[in-house]
Amino acid sequence: MAASNGGSGSGSGGPISPEAAAALGEGIRLVFGRWTALQMAVENQWGGRDSRAKADQFGESIHSWFCRSRGTYSSFSILGKFTTPRGGFR
């Protein structure tokens, strides 16, 4: 599955528009809010006392990466940016 950050519609390949960034942020929050395993991990502090902060940082990192990246990328390259070789989060 490939995706492209085409920029603000001008074809310049620049950062996404503020409206698109806001919509992306809302989408990430909605997905994370409904992600059962993530919510269980936070509620049970599987990531330690700062599990909520870690989950929030993960969402912010994804948002930032999509807003700054240019060009085409695959879901595998995205996943590789956020996971360690053991499969855990950085």
PyMOL Python script that loads the backbone (N, CA, C, O; Angstrom):
from pymol import cmd

cmd.read_pdbstr("""\
ATOM      1  N   MET A   1       0.840  -1.152   0.000  1.00  0.00           N
ATOM      2  CA  MET A   1       0.000   0.000   0.000  1.00  0.00           C
ATOM      3  C   MET A   1       0.895   1.227   0.000  1.00  0.00           C
ATOM      4  O   MET A   1       1.680   1.413   0.930  1.00  0.00           O
ATOM      5  N   ALA A   2       0.799   2.041  -0.990  1.00  0.00           N
ATOM      6  CA  ALA A   2       1.613   3.246  -1.076  1.00  0.00           C
ATOM      7  C   ALA A   2       0.732   4.465  -0.906  1.00  0.00           C
ATOM      8  O   ALA A   2      -0.448   4.450  -1.257  1.00  0.00           O
ATOM      9  N   ALA A   3       1.315   5.513  -0.367  1.00  0.00           N
ATOM     10  CA  ALA A   3       0.619   6.773  -0.178  1.00  0.00           C
ATOM     11  C   ALA A   3       1.536   7.877  -0.634  1.00  0.00           C
ATOM     12  O   ALA A   3       2.745   7.685  -0.767  1.00  0.00           O
ATOM     13  N   SER A   4       0.955   9.037  -0.873  1.00  0.00           N
ATOM     14  CA  SER A   4       1.763  10.159  -1.307  1.00  0.00           C
ATOM     15  C   SER A   4       1.335  11.403  -0.569  1.00  0.00           C
ATOM     16  O   SER A   4       0.142  11.665  -0.419  1.00  0.00           O
ATOM     17  N   ASN A   5       2.299  12.167  -0.108  1.00  0.00           N
ATOM     18  CA  ASN A   5       2.034  13.458   0.481  1.00  0.00           C
ATOM     19  C   ASN A   5       2.275  14.461  -0.622  1.00  0.00           C
ATOM     20  O   ASN A   5       3.400  14.921  -0.818  1.00  0.00           O
ATOM     21  N   GLY A   6       1.236  14.799  -1.332  1.00  0.00           N
ATOM     22  CA  GLY A   6       1.356  15.671  -2.477  1.00  0.00           C
ATOM     23  C   GLY A   6       1.435  17.131  -2.135  1.00  0.00           C
ATOM     24  O   GLY A   6       1.442  17.972  -3.034  1.00  0.00           O
ATOM     25  N   GLY A   7       1.496  17.459  -0.869  1.00  0.00           N
ATOM     26  CA  GLY A   7       1.590  18.856  -0.488  1.00  0.00           C
ATOM     27  C   GLY A   7       0.229  19.494  -0.425  1.00  0.00           C
ATOM     28  O   GLY A   7      -0.770  18.819  -0.176  1.00  0.00           O
ATOM     29  N   SER A   8       0.182  20.780  -0.646  1.00  0.00           N
ATOM     30  CA  SER A   8      -1.040  21.549  -0.469  1.00  0.00           C
ATOM     31  C   SER A   8      -1.862  21.643  -1.743  1.00  0.00           C
ATOM     32  O   SER A   8      -2.689  22.544  -1.880  1.00  0.00           O
ATOM     33  N   GLY A   9      -1.648  20.734  -2.666  1.00  0.00           N
ATOM     34  CA  GLY A   9      -2.430  20.746  -3.888  1.00  0.00           C
ATOM     35  C   GLY A   9      -1.766  21.521  -5.006  1.00  0.00           C
ATOM     36  O   GLY A   9      -2.255  21.520  -6.136  1.00  0.00           O
ATOM     37  N   SER A  10      -0.670  22.175  -4.713  1.00  0.00           N
ATOM     38  CA  SER A  10      -0.005  22.975  -5.728  1.00  0.00           C
ATOM     39  C   SER A  10       0.989  22.165  -6.538  1.00  0.00           C
ATOM     40  O   SER A  10       1.543  22.653  -7.524  1.00  0.00           O
ATOM     41  N   GLY A  11       1.216  20.918  -6.119  1.00  0.00           N
ATOM     42  CA  GLY A  11       2.169  20.090  -6.823  1.00  0.00           C
ATOM     43  C   GLY A  11       3.595  20.382  -6.432  1.00  0.00           C
ATOM     44  O   GLY A  11       4.532  19.852  -7.030  1.00  0.00           O
ATOM     45  N   SER A  12       3.770  21.241  -5.410  1.00  0.00           N
ATOM     46  CA  SER A  12       5.116  21.633  -5.014  1.00  0.00           C
ATOM     47  C   SER A  12       5.813  20.594  -4.151  1.00  0.00           C
ATOM     48  O   SER A  12       7.035  20.627  -4.009  1.00  0.00           O
ATOM     49  N   GLY A  13       5.035  19.651  -3.562  1.00  0.00           N
ATOM     50  CA  GLY A  13       5.634  18.647  -2.708  1.00  0.00           C
ATOM     51  C   GLY A  13       5.972  19.186  -1.331  1.00  0.00           C
ATOM     52  O   GLY A  13       6.671  18.526  -0.562  1.00  0.00           O
ATOM     53  N   GLY A  14       5.477  20.392  -1.005  1.00  0.00           N
ATOM     54  CA  GLY A  14       5.745  21.005   0.281  1.00  0.00           C
ATOM     55  C   GLY A  14       4.889  20.415   1.382  1.00  0.00           C
ATOM     56  O   GLY A  14       4.193  19.420   1.181  1.00  0.00           O
ATOM     57  N   PRO A  15       4.949  21.041   2.551  1.00  0.00           N
ATOM     58  CA  PRO A  15       4.174  20.547   3.683  1.00  0.00           C
ATOM     59  C   PRO A  15       2.673  20.624   3.391  1.00  0.00           C
ATOM     60  O   PRO A  15       2.229  21.389   2.534  1.00  0.00           O
ATOM     61  N   ILE A  16       1.919  19.826   4.112  1.00  0.00           N
ATOM     62  CA  ILE A  16       0.478  19.830   3.895  1.00  0.00           C
ATOM     63  C   ILE A  16      -0.125  21.098   4.483  1.00  0.00           C
ATOM     64  O   ILE A  16       0.481  21.747   5.335  1.00  0.00           O
ATOM     65  N   SER A  17      -1.302  21.439   4.030  1.00  0.00           N
ATOM     66  CA  SER A  17      -1.972  22.654   4.487  1.00  0.00           C
ATOM     67  C   SER A  17      -2.355  22.538   5.955  1.00  0.00           C
ATOM     68  O   SER A  17      -2.471  21.426   6.472  1.00  0.00           O
ATOM     69  N   PRO A  18      -2.554  23.659   6.637  1.00  0.00           N
ATOM     70  CA  PRO A  18      -2.988  23.613   8.036  1.00  0.00           C
ATOM     71  C   PRO A  18      -4.311  22.862   8.225  1.00  0.00           C
ATOM     72  O   PRO A  18      -4.506  22.176   9.228  1.00  0.00           O
ATOM     73  N   GLU A  19      -5.207  22.999   7.260  1.00  0.00           N
ATOM     74  CA  GLU A  19      -6.490  22.298   7.345  1.00  0.00           C
ATOM     75  C   GLU A  19      -6.298  20.792   7.249  1.00  0.00           C
ATOM     76  O   GLU A  19      -6.929  20.028   7.980  1.00  0.00           O
ATOM     77  N   ALA A  20      -5.418  20.370   6.338  1.00  0.00           N
ATOM     78  CA  ALA A  20      -5.133  18.947   6.189  1.00  0.00           C
ATOM     79  C   ALA A  20      -4.423  18.399   7.423  1.00  0.00           C
ATOM     80  O   ALA A  20      -4.703  17.281   7.854  1.00  0.00           O
ATOM     81  N   ALA A  21      -3.509  19.176   7.992  1.00  0.00           N
ATOM     82  CA  ALA A  21      -2.807  18.751   9.205  1.00  0.00           C
ATOM     83  C   ALA A  21      -3.780  18.598  10.369  1.00  0.00           C
ATOM     84  O   ALA A  21      -3.668  17.658  11.155  1.00  0.00           O
ATOM     85  N   ALA A  22      -4.730  19.518  10.479  1.00  0.00           N
ATOM     86  CA  ALA A  22      -5.733  19.435  11.547  1.00  0.00           C
ATOM     87  C   ALA A  22      -6.616  18.208  11.360  1.00  0.00           C
ATOM     88  O   ALA A  22      -6.927  17.509  12.325  1.00  0.00           O
ATOM     89  N   ALA A  23      -7.019  17.945  10.122  1.00  0.00           N
ATOM     90  CA  ALA A  23      -7.855  16.768   9.846  1.00  0.00           C
ATOM     91  C   ALA A  23      -7.082  15.483  10.122  1.00  0.00           C
ATOM     92  O   ALA A  23      -7.639  14.529  10.664  1.00  0.00           O
ATOM     93  N   LEU A  24      -5.815  15.452   9.757  1.00  0.00           N
ATOM     94  CA  LEU A  24      -4.978  14.279  10.033  1.00  0.00           C
ATOM     95  C   LEU A  24      -4.852  14.056  11.533  1.00  0.00           C
ATOM     96  O   LEU A  24      -4.977  12.927  12.007  1.00  0.00           O
ATOM     97  N   GLY A  25      -4.605  15.118  12.277  1.00  0.00           N
ATOM     98  CA  GLY A  25      -4.490  15.011  13.726  1.00  0.00           C
ATOM     99  C   GLY A  25      -5.767  14.473  14.354  1.00  0.00           C
ATOM    100  O   GLY A  25      -5.720  13.626  15.246  1.00  0.00           O
ATOM    101  N   GLU A  26      -6.904  14.965  13.887  1.00  0.00           N
ATOM    102  CA  GLU A  26      -8.188  14.478  14.402  1.00  0.00           C
ATOM    103  C   GLU A  26      -8.374  13.000  14.071  1.00  0.00           C
ATOM    104  O   GLU A  26      -8.839  12.226  14.907  1.00  0.00           O
ATOM    105  N   GLY A  27      -8.011  12.614  12.855  1.00  0.00           N
ATOM    106  CA  GLY A  27      -8.122  11.212  12.458  1.00  0.00           C
ATOM    107  C   GLY A  27      -7.249  10.294  13.301  1.00  0.00           C
ATOM    108  O   GLY A  27      -7.675   9.211  13.702  1.00  0.00           O
ATOM    109  N   ILE A  28      -6.033  10.735  13.563  1.00  0.00           N
ATOM    110  CA  ILE A  28      -5.122   9.938  14.395  1.00  0.00           C
ATOM    111  C   ILE A  28      -5.702   9.783  15.795  1.00  0.00           C
ATOM    112  O   ILE A  28      -5.694   8.684  16.350  1.00  0.00           O
ATOM    113  N   ARG A  29      -6.208  10.880  16.376  1.00  0.00           N
ATOM    114  CA  ARG A  29      -6.805  10.804  17.718  1.00  0.00           C
ATOM    115  C   ARG A  29      -8.005   9.865  17.742  1.00  0.00           C
ATOM    116  O   ARG A  29      -8.175   9.106  18.696  1.00  0.00           O
ATOM    117  N   LEU A  30      -8.836   9.905  16.706  1.00  0.00           N
ATOM    118  CA  LEU A  30     -10.004   9.022  16.643  1.00  0.00           C
ATOM    119  C   LEU A  30      -9.588   7.556  16.549  1.00  0.00           C
ATOM    120  O   LEU A  30     -10.139   6.702  17.244  1.00  0.00           O
ATOM    121  N   VAL A  31      -8.619   7.274  15.692  1.00  0.00           N
ATOM    122  CA  VAL A  31      -8.147   5.891  15.542  1.00  0.00           C
ATOM    123  C   VAL A  31      -7.523   5.397  16.837  1.00  0.00           C
ATOM    124  O   VAL A  31      -7.813   4.288  17.285  1.00  0.00           O
ATOM    125  N   PHE A  32      -6.669   6.213  17.437  1.00  0.00           N
ATOM    126  CA  PHE A  32      -6.024   5.806  18.684  1.00  0.00           C
ATOM    127  C   PHE A  32      -7.045   5.624  19.792  1.00  0.00           C
ATOM    128  O   PHE A  32      -6.893   4.735  20.629  1.00  0.00           O
ATOM    129  N   GLY A  33      -8.087   6.453  19.814  1.00  0.00           N
ATOM    130  CA  GLY A  33      -9.118   6.341  20.825  1.00  0.00           C
ATOM    131  C   GLY A  33      -9.941   5.069  20.723  1.00  0.00           C
ATOM    132  O   GLY A  33     -10.495   4.596  21.715  1.00  0.00           O
ATOM    133  N   ARG A  34     -10.018   4.520  19.526  1.00  0.00           N
ATOM    134  CA  ARG A  34     -10.783   3.288  19.299  1.00  0.00           C
ATOM    135  C   ARG A  34      -9.900   2.050  19.196  1.00  0.00           C
ATOM    136  O   ARG A  34     -10.412   0.947  19.004  1.00  0.00           O
ATOM    137  N   TRP A  35      -8.620   2.205  19.316  1.00  0.00           N
ATOM    138  CA  TRP A  35      -7.673   1.099  19.213  1.00  0.00           C
ATOM    139  C   TRP A  35      -7.652   0.381  20.556  1.00  0.00           C
ATOM    140  O   TRP A  35      -7.004   0.832  21.500  1.00  0.00           O
ATOM    141  N   THR A  36      -8.361  -0.732  20.634  1.00  0.00           N
ATOM    142  CA  THR A  36      -8.566  -1.455  21.883  1.00  0.00           C
ATOM    143  C   THR A  36      -7.268  -1.831  22.566  1.00  0.00           C
ATOM    144  O   THR A  36      -7.110  -1.592  23.763  1.00  0.00           O
ATOM    145  N   ALA A  37      -6.342  -2.409  21.835  1.00  0.00           N
ATOM    146  CA  ALA A  37      -5.080  -2.849  22.444  1.00  0.00           C
ATOM    147  C   ALA A  37      -4.304  -1.666  23.017  1.00  0.00           C
ATOM    148  O   ALA A  37      -3.718  -1.774  24.094  1.00  0.00           O
ATOM    149  N   LEU A  38      -4.295  -0.560  22.319  1.00  0.00           N
ATOM    150  CA  LEU A  38      -3.585   0.621  22.814  1.00  0.00           C
ATOM    151  C   LEU A  38      -4.251   1.147  24.077  1.00  0.00           C
ATOM    152  O   LEU A  38      -3.568   1.491  25.042  1.00  0.00           O
ATOM    153  N   GLN A  39      -5.571   1.211  24.080  1.00  0.00           N
ATOM    154  CA  GLN A  39      -6.289   1.694  25.254  1.00  0.00           C
ATOM    155  C   GLN A  39      -6.073   0.773  26.461  1.00  0.00           C
ATOM    156  O   GLN A  39      -5.918   1.252  27.585  1.00  0.00           O
ATOM    157  N   MET A  40      -6.062  -0.529  26.234  1.00  0.00           N
ATOM    158  CA  MET A  40      -5.796  -1.473  27.319  1.00  0.00           C
ATOM    159  C   MET A  40      -4.381  -1.276  27.864  1.00  0.00           C
ATOM    160  O   MET A  40      -4.166  -1.302  29.075  1.00  0.00           O
ATOM    161  N   ALA A  41      -3.425  -1.081  26.963  1.00  0.00           N
ATOM    162  CA  ALA A  41      -2.036  -0.885  27.376  1.00  0.00           C
ATOM    163  C   ALA A  41      -1.899   0.370  28.231  1.00  0.00           C
ATOM    164  O   ALA A  41      -1.169   0.373  29.222  1.00  0.00           O
ATOM    165  N   VAL A  42      -2.600   1.435  27.849  1.00  0.00           N
ATOM    166  CA  VAL A  42      -2.537   2.676  28.613  1.00  0.00           C
ATOM    167  C   VAL A  42      -3.216   2.500  29.965  1.00  0.00           C
ATOM    168  O   VAL A  42      -2.654   2.861  31.000  1.00  0.00           O
ATOM    169  N   GLU A  43      -4.422   1.947  29.956  1.00  0.00           N
ATOM    170  CA  GLU A  43      -5.182   1.780  31.203  1.00  0.00           C
ATOM    171  C   GLU A  43      -4.463   0.882  32.205  1.00  0.00           C
ATOM    172  O   GLU A  43      -4.526   1.128  33.410  1.00  0.00           O
ATOM    173  N   ASN A  44      -3.791  -0.141  31.727  1.00  0.00           N
ATOM    174  CA  ASN A  44      -3.098  -1.081  32.605  1.00  0.00           C
ATOM    175  C   ASN A  44      -1.620  -0.741  32.791  1.00  0.00           C
ATOM    176  O   ASN A  44      -0.872  -1.497  33.412  1.00  0.00           O
ATOM    177  N   GLN A  45      -1.214   0.388  32.253  1.00  0.00           N
ATOM    178  CA  GLN A  45       0.162   0.894  32.363  1.00  0.00           C
ATOM    179  C   GLN A  45       1.203  -0.120  31.907  1.00  0.00           C
ATOM    180  O   GLN A  45       2.243  -0.288  32.543  1.00  0.00           O
ATOM    181  N   TRP A  46       0.910  -0.796  30.794  1.00  0.00           N
ATOM    182  CA  TRP A  46       1.850  -1.784  30.267  1.00  0.00           C
ATOM    183  C   TRP A  46       3.143  -1.130  29.798  1.00  0.00           C
ATOM    184  O   TRP A  46       4.170  -1.799  29.680  1.00  0.00           O
ATOM    185  N   GLY A  47       3.102   0.149  29.535  1.00  0.00           N
ATOM    186  CA  GLY A  47       4.302   0.879  29.148  1.00  0.00           C
ATOM    187  C   GLY A  47       4.928   1.618  30.311  1.00  0.00           C
ATOM    188  O   GLY A  47       5.810   2.454  30.115  1.00  0.00           O
ATOM    189  N   GLY A  48       4.481   1.319  31.523  1.00  0.00           N
ATOM    190  CA  GLY A  48       4.964   2.006  32.712  1.00  0.00           C
ATOM    191  C   GLY A  48       4.011   3.115  33.114  1.00  0.00           C
ATOM    192  O   GLY A  48       2.932   3.272  32.543  1.00  0.00           O
ATOM    193  N   ARG A  49       4.431   3.878  34.107  1.00  0.00           N
ATOM    194  CA  ARG A  49       3.580   4.955  34.631  1.00  0.00           C
ATOM    195  C   ARG A  49       3.267   6.022  33.599  1.00  0.00           C
ATOM    196  O   ARG A  49       2.247   6.705  33.691  1.00  0.00           O
ATOM    197  N   ASP A  50       4.136   6.159  32.630  1.00  0.00           N
ATOM    198  CA  ASP A  50       3.938   7.182  31.601  1.00  0.00           C
ATOM    199  C   ASP A  50       3.339   6.609  30.320  1.00  0.00           C
ATOM    200  O   ASP A  50       3.615   7.106  29.228  1.00  0.00           O
ATOM    201  N   SER A  51       2.529   5.575  30.448  1.00  0.00           N
ATOM    202  CA  SER A  51       1.921   4.944  29.267  1.00  0.00           C
ATOM    203  C   SER A  51       1.096   5.930  28.449  1.00  0.00           C
ATOM    204  O   SER A  51       1.168   5.916  27.220  1.00  0.00           O
ATOM    205  N   ARG A  52       0.312   6.788  29.106  1.00  0.00           N
ATOM    206  CA  ARG A  52      -0.501   7.784  28.392  1.00  0.00           C
ATOM    207  C   ARG A  52       0.405   8.720  27.607  1.00  0.00           C
ATOM    208  O   ARG A  52       0.141   9.006  26.439  1.00  0.00           O
ATOM    209  N   ALA A  53       1.463   9.194  28.236  1.00  0.00           N
ATOM    210  CA  ALA A  53       2.385  10.106  27.548  1.00  0.00           C
ATOM    211  C   ALA A  53       3.041   9.420  26.350  1.00  0.00           C
ATOM    212  O   ALA A  53       3.230  10.041  25.304  1.00  0.00           O
ATOM    213  N   LYS A  54       3.387   8.146  26.501  1.00  0.00           N
ATOM    214  CA  LYS A  54       3.988   7.400  25.394  1.00  0.00           C
ATOM    215  C   LYS A  54       3.006   7.241  24.233  1.00  0.00           C
ATOM    216  O   LYS A  54       3.388   7.386  23.072  1.00  0.00           O
ATOM    217  N   ALA A  55       1.753   6.947  24.543  1.00  0.00           N
ATOM    218  CA  ALA A  55       0.740   6.816  23.490  1.00  0.00           C
ATOM    219  C   ALA A  55       0.527   8.152  22.792  1.00  0.00           C
ATOM    220  O   ALA A  55       0.411   8.203  21.568  1.00  0.00           O
ATOM    221  N   ASP A  56       0.474   9.233  23.568  1.00  0.00           N
ATOM    222  CA  ASP A  56       0.308  10.568  22.983  1.00  0.00           C
ATOM    223  C   ASP A  56       1.492  10.921  22.098  1.00  0.00           C
ATOM    224  O   ASP A  56       1.319  11.471  21.010  1.00  0.00           O
ATOM    225  N   GLN A  57       2.706  10.603  22.569  1.00  0.00           N
ATOM    226  CA  GLN A  57       3.908  10.898  21.787  1.00  0.00           C
ATOM    227  C   GLN A  57       3.936  10.099  20.490  1.00  0.00           C
ATOM    228  O   GLN A  57       4.369  10.601  19.453  1.00  0.00           O
ATOM    229  N   PHE A  58       3.474   8.860  20.552  1.00  0.00           N
ATOM    230  CA  PHE A  58       3.409   8.031  19.345  1.00  0.00           C
ATOM    231  C   PHE A  58       2.497   8.686  18.309  1.00  0.00           C
ATOM    232  O   PHE A  58       2.856   8.780  17.136  1.00  0.00           O
ATOM    233  N   GLY A  59       1.326   9.136  18.738  1.00  0.00           N
ATOM    234  CA  GLY A  59       0.413   9.819  17.826  1.00  0.00           C
ATOM    235  C   GLY A  59       1.007  11.096  17.264  1.00  0.00           C
ATOM    236  O   GLY A  59       0.872  11.383  16.075  1.00  0.00           O
ATOM    237  N   GLU A  60       1.668  11.863  18.124  1.00  0.00           N
ATOM    238  CA  GLU A  60       2.302  13.102  17.672  1.00  0.00           C
ATOM    239  C   GLU A  60       3.435  12.825  16.687  1.00  0.00           C
ATOM    240  O   GLU A  60       3.633  13.580  15.736  1.00  0.00           O
ATOM    241  N   SER A  61       4.172  11.750  16.915  1.00  0.00           N
ATOM    242  CA  SER A  61       5.272  11.383  16.007  1.00  0.00           C
ATOM    243  C   SER A  61       4.732  10.995  14.630  1.00  0.00           C
ATOM    244  O   SER A  61       5.292  11.379  13.603  1.00  0.00           O
ATOM    245  N   ILE A  62       3.656  10.244  14.622  1.00  0.00           N
ATOM    246  CA  ILE A  62       3.042   9.863  13.341  1.00  0.00           C
ATOM    247  C   ILE A  62       2.547  11.101  12.613  1.00  0.00           C
ATOM    248  O   ILE A  62       2.779  11.257  11.415  1.00  0.00           O
ATOM    249  N   HIS A  63       1.867  11.978  13.331  1.00  0.00           N
ATOM    250  CA  HIS A  63       1.344  13.213  12.737  1.00  0.00           C
ATOM    251  C   HIS A  63       2.488  14.047  12.156  1.00  0.00           C
ATOM    252  O   HIS A  63       2.412  14.510  11.019  1.00  0.00           O
ATOM    253  N   SER A  64       3.534  14.232  12.937  1.00  0.00           N
ATOM    254  CA  SER A  64       4.676  15.018  12.490  1.00  0.00           C
ATOM    255  C   SER A  64       5.333  14.401  11.260  1.00  0.00           C
ATOM    256  O   SER A  64       5.686  15.110  10.318  1.00  0.00           O
ATOM    257  N   TRP A  65       5.494  13.085  11.273  1.00  0.00           N
ATOM    258  CA  TRP A  65       6.145  12.418  10.155  1.00  0.00           C
ATOM    259  C   TRP A  65       5.351  12.618   8.861  1.00  0.00           C
ATOM    260  O   TRP A  65       5.930  12.915   7.815  1.00  0.00           O
ATOM    261  N   PHE A  66       4.043  12.456   8.931  1.00  0.00           N
ATOM    262  CA  PHE A  66       3.229  12.633   7.728  1.00  0.00           C
ATOM    263  C   PHE A  66       3.224  14.084   7.266  1.00  0.00           C
ATOM    264  O   PHE A  66       3.222  14.347   6.063  1.00  0.00           O
ATOM    265  N   CYS A  67       3.221  15.021   8.191  1.00  0.00           N
ATOM    266  CA  CYS A  67       3.183  16.434   7.811  1.00  0.00           C
ATOM    267  C   CYS A  67       4.496  16.910   7.205  1.00  0.00           C
ATOM    268  O   CYS A  67       4.498  17.833   6.390  1.00  0.00           O
ATOM    269  N   ARG A  68       5.609  16.298   7.587  1.00  0.00           N
ATOM    270  CA  ARG A  68       6.926  16.719   7.093  1.00  0.00           C
ATOM    271  C   ARG A  68       7.425  15.929   5.899  1.00  0.00           C
ATOM    272  O   ARG A  68       8.235  16.433   5.120  1.00  0.00           O
ATOM    273  N   SER A  69       6.954  14.697   5.741  1.00  0.00           N
ATOM    274  CA  SER A  69       7.469  13.837   4.674  1.00  0.00           C
ATOM    275  C   SER A  69       7.010  14.312   3.307  1.00  0.00           C
ATOM    276  O   SER A  69       5.946  14.911   3.152  1.00  0.00           O
ATOM    277  N   ARG A  70       7.830  14.031   2.349  1.00  0.00           N
ATOM    278  CA  ARG A  70       7.496  14.360   0.961  1.00  0.00           C
ATOM    279  C   ARG A  70       7.626  13.106   0.128  1.00  0.00           C
ATOM    280  O   ARG A  70       8.423  12.221   0.441  1.00  0.00           O
ATOM    281  N   GLY A  71       6.856  13.030  -0.915  1.00  0.00           N
ATOM    282  CA  GLY A  71       6.985  11.924  -1.845  1.00  0.00           C
ATOM    283  C   GLY A  71       6.107  10.741  -1.505  1.00  0.00           C
ATOM    284  O   GLY A  71       5.122  10.857  -0.777  1.00  0.00           O
ATOM    285  N   THR A  72       6.486   9.604  -2.047  1.00  0.00           N
ATOM    286  CA  THR A  72       5.722   8.374  -1.906  1.00  0.00           C
ATOM    287  C   THR A  72       6.416   7.460  -0.911  1.00  0.00           C
ATOM    288  O   THR A  72       7.644   7.394  -0.855  1.00  0.00           O
ATOM    289  N   TYR A  73       5.608   6.756  -0.127  1.00  0.00           N
ATOM    290  CA  TYR A  73       6.154   5.838   0.854  1.00  0.00           C
ATOM    291  C   TYR A  73       5.180   4.698   1.047  1.00  0.00           C
ATOM    292  O   TYR A  73       3.991   4.830   0.757  1.00  0.00           O
ATOM    293  N   SER A  74       5.685   3.572   1.538  1.00  0.00           N
ATOM    294  CA  SER A  74       4.832   2.410   1.762  1.00  0.00           C
ATOM    295  C   SER A  74       4.522   2.282   3.244  1.00  0.00           C
ATOM    296  O   SER A  74       5.199   2.875   4.084  1.00  0.00           O
ATOM    297  N   SER A  75       3.490   1.501   3.557  1.00  0.00           N
ATOM    298  CA  SER A  75       3.143   1.282   4.960  1.00  0.00           C
ATOM    299  C   SER A  75       4.296   0.600   5.693  1.00  0.00           C
ATOM    300  O   SER A  75       4.458   0.802   6.896  1.00  0.00           O
ATOM    301  N   PHE A  76       5.091  -0.195   5.003  1.00  0.00           N
ATOM    302  CA  PHE A  76       6.224  -0.860   5.645  1.00  0.00           C
ATOM    303  C   PHE A  76       7.312   0.141   6.016  1.00  0.00           C
ATOM    304  O   PHE A  76       7.927   0.017   7.075  1.00  0.00           O
ATOM    305  N   SER A  77       7.556   1.123   5.165  1.00  0.00           N
ATOM    306  CA  SER A  77       8.571   2.119   5.501  1.00  0.00           C
ATOM    307  C   SER A  77       8.100   2.977   6.668  1.00  0.00           C
ATOM    308  O   SER A  77       8.914   3.398   7.490  1.00  0.00           O
ATOM    309  N   ILE A  78       6.810   3.242   6.753  1.00  0.00           N
ATOM    310  CA  ILE A  78       6.254   4.021   7.863  1.00  0.00           C
ATOM    311  C   ILE A  78       6.406   3.238   9.160  1.00  0.00           C
ATOM    312  O   ILE A  78       6.867   3.782  10.163  1.00  0.00           O
ATOM    313  N   LEU A  79       6.025   1.979   9.147  1.00  0.00           N
ATOM    314  CA  LEU A  79       6.112   1.155  10.337  1.00  0.00           C
ATOM    315  C   LEU A  79       7.552   1.041  10.818  1.00  0.00           C
ATOM    316  O   LEU A  79       7.808   1.044  12.022  1.00  0.00           O
ATOM    317  N   GLY A  80       8.478   0.943   9.900  1.00  0.00           N
ATOM    318  CA  GLY A  80       9.884   0.844  10.253  1.00  0.00           C
ATOM    319  C   GLY A  80      10.409   2.078  10.964  1.00  0.00           C
ATOM    320  O   GLY A  80      11.370   1.986  11.729  1.00  0.00           O
ATOM    321  N   LYS A  81       9.802   3.227  10.728  1.00  0.00           N
ATOM    322  CA  LYS A  81      10.230   4.455  11.387  1.00  0.00           C
ATOM    323  C   LYS A  81       9.852   4.475  12.867  1.00  0.00           C
ATOM    324  O   LYS A  81      10.494   5.163  13.662  1.00  0.00           O
ATOM    325  N   PHE A  82       8.818   3.728  13.238  1.00  0.00           N
ATOM    326  CA  PHE A  82       8.268   3.831  14.577  1.00  0.00           C
ATOM    327  C   PHE A  82       8.455   2.587  15.430  1.00  0.00           C
ATOM    328  O   PHE A  82       8.018   2.565  16.581  1.00  0.00           O
ATOM    329  N   THR A  83       9.090   1.557  14.899  1.00  0.00           N
ATOM    330  CA  THR A  83       9.269   0.340  15.688  1.00  0.00           C
ATOM    331  C   THR A  83      10.741  -0.036  15.772  1.00  0.00           C
ATOM    332  O   THR A  83      11.552   0.377  14.942  1.00  0.00           O
ATOM    333  N   THR A  84      11.063  -0.811  16.771  1.00  0.00           N
ATOM    334  CA  THR A  84      12.413  -1.306  16.935  1.00  0.00           C
ATOM    335  C   THR A  84      12.483  -2.693  16.295  1.00  0.00           C
ATOM    336  O   THR A  84      11.441  -3.237  15.931  1.00  0.00           O
ATOM    337  N   PRO A  85      13.660  -3.280  16.147  1.00  0.00           N
ATOM    338  CA  PRO A  85      13.759  -4.625  15.581  1.00  0.00           C
ATOM    339  C   PRO A  85      12.974  -5.678  16.371  1.00  0.00           C
ATOM    340  O   PRO A  85      12.529  -6.675  15.803  1.00  0.00           O
ATOM    341  N   ARG A  86      12.806  -5.459  17.677  1.00  0.00           N
ATOM    342  CA  ARG A  86      12.044  -6.398  18.492  1.00  0.00           C
ATOM    343  C   ARG A  86      10.544  -6.250  18.275  1.00  0.00           C
ATOM    344  O   ARG A  86       9.779  -7.106  18.719  1.00  0.00           O
ATOM    345  N   GLY A  87      10.110  -5.208  17.618  1.00  0.00           N
ATOM    346  CA  GLY A  87       8.693  -4.980  17.391  1.00  0.00           C
ATOM    347  C   GLY A  87       8.071  -4.013  18.377  1.00  0.00           C
ATOM    348  O   GLY A  87       6.870  -3.749  18.318  1.00  0.00           O
ATOM    349  N   GLY A  88       8.886  -3.479  19.291  1.00  0.00           N
ATOM    350  CA  GLY A  88       8.368  -2.530  20.266  1.00  0.00           C
ATOM    351  C   GLY A  88       8.482  -1.109  19.741  1.00  0.00           C
ATOM    352  O   GLY A  88       9.114  -0.869  18.712  1.00  0.00           O
ATOM    353  N   PHE A  89       7.873  -0.173  20.445  1.00  0.00           N
ATOM    354  CA  PHE A  89       7.948   1.225  20.026  1.00  0.00           C
ATOM    355  C   PHE A  89       9.216   1.868  20.550  1.00  0.00           C
ATOM    356  O   PHE A  89       9.721   1.510  21.615  1.00  0.00           O
ATOM    357  N   ARG A  90       9.716   2.813  19.793  1.00  0.00           N
ATOM    358  CA  ARG A  90      10.904   3.550  20.193  1.00  0.00           C
ATOM    359  C   ARG A  90      10.545   4.558  21.246  1.00  0.00           C
ATOM    360  O   ARG A  90      11.412   5.290  21.722  1.00  0.00           O
TER     361      ARG A  90
END
""", "prot")
cmd.dss("prot")
cmd.show_as("cartoon", "prot")
cmd.util.cbc("prot")
cmd.orient("prot")
